[in-house]
Amino acid sequence: MPDFLISTLELLVGIGLLFGGGELFVQGAVILAVILGVPQLVIGLTVVSLGTSAPEFFVSISSVVQGADALAVSNVVGSNIFNVLVVLGCSALVLPLKVESRLVRRDVPLLLAVSAAAWGMASAGRVTWQSGVALLLGLVINTVWEIRTAREEPEEMEPAEPEVDLETAQQGWIKAVVRLLVGIVVLGFGAHLLVKGASAVALSLGVSEAVIGLTIVSAGTSMPELITSLVAALRGRTDLAIGNVVGSCLLNLLLVLAGGALAAGARGLNVSPDLIHDDMPVMILTSLACLPIFWTKGRISRLEGGLLVALYVLYITDNVLPRTGLSSWSDEFRLIMLCVVLPAVVILIVVQAARYWRQLKRKGVSS
């Protein structure tokens, strides 16, 4: 069998193992938390979010250990872009998402601030272990803040709780621990296979590890978030669908990127110039786009969901086109993106936001 096919098979098997290992990890962690008497709401804000981000975490750590720093960082950046544009967009296509909870409105500005901070930390070409410690400290503060806020407003936060099968949870802590440990082992093995296969595929295709991380790896590790949000949308639990996206993006920066920086040690986590100049700004812009979308009528419509998915297709095309036989068209494509697509998106968002605020003003005057 050719080496390229073997590498591709390793990549696909690695993604499958990450998905299965993440599911086992979440099941074991949730059951164990219920047995220990942890409130169900706290489980949703911590354990489940950590579980859906476990594939990204294991892939990034494995990448750093194997010396593929570009893959580790691009996985975080690409996963955040995928979460906002694809996971949120596809969920809105299934069912228009109502944005009602104060938690989501507060977390989006926080996501913007953390994304900008991560970009600033990486602007020197590396994320140091000190930056990793600062990000982890931010994770601890945010988690405590989330739990305290949730306890203060239990009625508003109830829709964001995960569904926990209490009968399954009562089966015993041994099964919970076994699932947790097996999940961790499968995640570790799957991450190793995925990184190994992705690096070999990148070498065979003549593209950088960063490009593979921004596309195939980030999409593969974000499958748990996509499945979770789609299921939540189908069940009408739109707060959970949106909260899963925002929470996973925060964890990717505060936990996954921090873990990679700490695993790199004194040398720091190397960040390629392309990621700093091109992709990290896109990550921030996608988060910024959420603010006016969340504010317009308090919902994400199917039109806005389709727009988000279309923007991801254009983003991937912009990354892949220069590496294909149509590379001569890459400059023209980017020019169209900058002069036509980007202004059109900005105008659409501004018009919707202005219309929403005008309606609010009229309601205020009439009342």
Secondary structure, DSSP 8 states (H G I E B T S, - for coil): --HHHHHHHHHHHHHHHHHHHHHHHHHHHHHHHHHTT--HHHHHHTHHHHHHTHHHHHHHHHHHHTT-HHHHHHHHHHHHHHIIIIIHHHHHHHS-EE---HHHHHHHHHHHHHHHHHHHHHTTSEE-HHHHHHHHHHHHHHHHHHHHHHHH-HHHHGGGS----HHHHTT-HHHHHHHHHHHHHHHHHHHHHHHHHHHHHHHHHT--HHHHIIIIIHHHHTHHHHHHHHHHHHTT-HHHHHHHHHHHHHHIIIIIIHHHHHHHGGG-EE--HHIIIIIHHHHHHHHHHHHHHHHSTTEE-HHHHHHHHHHHHHHHHHHHGGGSTTGGGHHHHHHHIIIIIHHHHHHHHHHHHHHHHHHHHHHHHH-
